[in-house]
Amino acid sequence: MKNDPNNNKGSNTIKDPEDWTTGNEPMTGAQRSYLTTLSAEAGEAFNEELTKAEASERIEELQQKTGRGLENQ
């Protein structure tokens, strides 16, 4: 799910993962842990090679599939 750039005018706290300056770095430990859990719950393979940006987008996809974490959106 992409962020609507018009939805948070003046905010620099929400950026599209494609615009992250560190988006090409390896995913963080927290992302790895959460993706492992989400992947298992969704019955899908976990890709250890994702970047931070890719991991963020994959988390959103798997949250939609599993329903986990959606109450905070």
C-alpha positions in Angstrom: 0.0 0.0 0.0 1.5 3.3 -1.1 1.2 6.4 1.0 -0.9 9.2 -0.4 1.5 12.2 -0.6 -1.4 14.6 -0.2 -2.6 12.8 2.9 0.2 14.1 5.2 1.0 17.5 3.9 4.0 19.0 5.8 4.9 15.6 7.4 8.3 14.2 6.9 7.6 11.1 9.1 5.8 9.1 6.4 7.6 8.4 3.1 7.1 5.9 0.4 9.7 3.1 0.8 10.9 3.8 -2.7 12.0 7.3 -1.5 14.0 6.1 1.5 17.6 7.1 1.4 18.5 3.9 3.2 16.0 1.8 1.4 18.6 -0.3 -0.4 20.3 -1.4 2.8 19.6 -4.9 4.2 16.4 -5.2 6.2 16.6 -4.5 9.9 16.5 -7.1 12.6 13.0 -6.0 13.6 11.8 -6.3 10.0 13.4 -9.8 9.7 11.7 -11.0 12.9 8.3 -9.6 11.9 8.5 -10.9 8.4 9.5 -14.4 9.6 6.3 -14.4 11.8 4.1 -13.0 9.1 5.4 -15.3 6.4 4.8 -18.3 8.6 1.2 -17.2 9.4 0.5 -16.6 5.7 2.1 -19.9 4.7 4.5 -18.1 2.4 8.3 -18.4 1.9 10.5 -15.9 3.8 13.0 -14.1 1.6 16.1 -13.3 3.6 17.6 -11.0 0.8 15.1 -8.2 1.0 16.2 -4.6 1.4 14.6 -2.3 4.0 12.2 -0.8 1.4 11.3 -4.2 0.0 10.8 -5.6 3.5 8.5 -2.7 4.4 6.4 -3.3 1.3 6.3 -7.1 1.9 5.2 -6.5 5.5 2.2 -4.5 4.2 1.3 -7.2 1.8 1.4 -9.9 4.4 -0.5 -7.8 6.9 -3.3 -7.5 4.4 -3.2 -11.3 3.8 -3.1 -12.3 7.5 -5.0 -9.3 9.1 -2.1 -8.9 11.6 -1.2 -5.3 12.4 -4.2 -3.8 10.5 -5.8 -2.5 13.7 -3.1 0.2 13.8 -3.7 1.5 10.3 
